[in-house]
């Protein structure tokens, strides 16, 4: 984003000139800004003092920093979910590690016998049939 040529203090000074009775066109010509820029400044800084503008700038900076932290946290969370899902698929293909995908296919979780009281070999032979 393009930086302003003027600081907040200078912008407030320009607005104060116009409020003191100078014509808007003359103030804009004197400082080399357009009418649209003047009214944009007035919408943002109108009625503020220099201390208020500094507080506003500090809050905007903090808000930008917090938005960046939130975006990074959401991205980290999405990456972790993606990795966890891929690890679940790998466990399922490597012998059914008890993931939800195996349960959806009707396969027992690892460590669970195929039949109550039967042997592992018997459960394997039943599954092959």
N, C-alpha and C positions, 0 to 999 in steps of 0.2 A: 504494500500500500504506500502511496506517495505521502511523504512527510509534508506537513504544513510549513510555509515560510515563516509563520508567526508562532510565537509561544502563546500559551494560554493567557499570560499576563498582557501581552500585546493585543490579543484579540479582545480581551475585556476592555482595554484602553480604547480601542477603535469603537466598540459598542457604546462606551461612556461618552465619546465625542458626539455620536449621533443622538444620544439621549439628552445631551446638554443643549441641543437645539440646532446643530448643524444638519444640513440636508444630507440625505443618504447618498445621493449621487455625488456630492462634493467629497464626502468622506471616502467613498469607494475610489474616486479618481485620485485623491491624495495618497492613498495607501496602495493603489495599483491592484485592486480586487474587483471582481464583478459583483453585480447586484445579487446574483444567486449565491455567491460565496458569502456575502455579507449576511443574507437572510439565513443561510445555513449556520453561520456562526451565532446569529441571534437566537436561533432555535435551540442550539446546544448550550450556549453560555449566557443567554439573556437573563438578567437579574442576579447574576453571580458576582461574588467578590473573588479576589485572587486566591484567598485561602480555600474558598469553595471549589475553585477550579483545580487546585492542587489535590484536594480530597477526591474529586471526581477522577482525576488521572490515576491516583493511587488505587482506587477501587476498580477502574477499568483494567489496570495492569494485573491486579490480584485475580480478577475474574478470568482474564485470559490464561493466567497460570493454572488456575483451578480447572478450567475447561481442558487444557492440555493434559493435566494429570488424569482427569476422568477418561479422556479418550485413550490414553495409554493403558489405564486399568481395564477398560472394556476390551481393548485389543489383546492384552495379556490373558484375560479370561477366555476370550474366544479361541486363542491359540491353545490354552490348556484343555479346553473342551474337545478341540479337534484332535489333539494328541491322545487324550484319554479314549476317544472313540476309536482311533486307529489301533491303539493298544488292545482294546477289547476285541476288535476284529482279528488281530494277530493271535490272541489267545484262543479264540474260537477255532481258527484254522489249525492251530498247533495242538489240539487235543482238548478243546472245550474247557476253558478256564473258568467256567461258571458265569459267563457274561449273559446279559439279557438276550443277546442274539441267539445263543444256543437254546435257551429256554423257549424262545419263540418257535424254533424248529422242532421242538419236542425232544431234544437231547438232554440227558441228565447232566447236572453240573459235575465237575471233576470231584472225585472222591466219593461219589454216591453210587451205590451198586445198582445194577440194572433190575434186580429182583430181590425181594426180601428174603434173606437167608440163603441165597444162592451164591455161587462162586463167580468170580470175575470172568473166567473163561466161559461160563454158561451165559452170562449177560452179553458177552461179545458175540457168541455164536447166535444168540437170538437176534441181535441187531443186524448181523450179516444176512439173516434169512428173510 
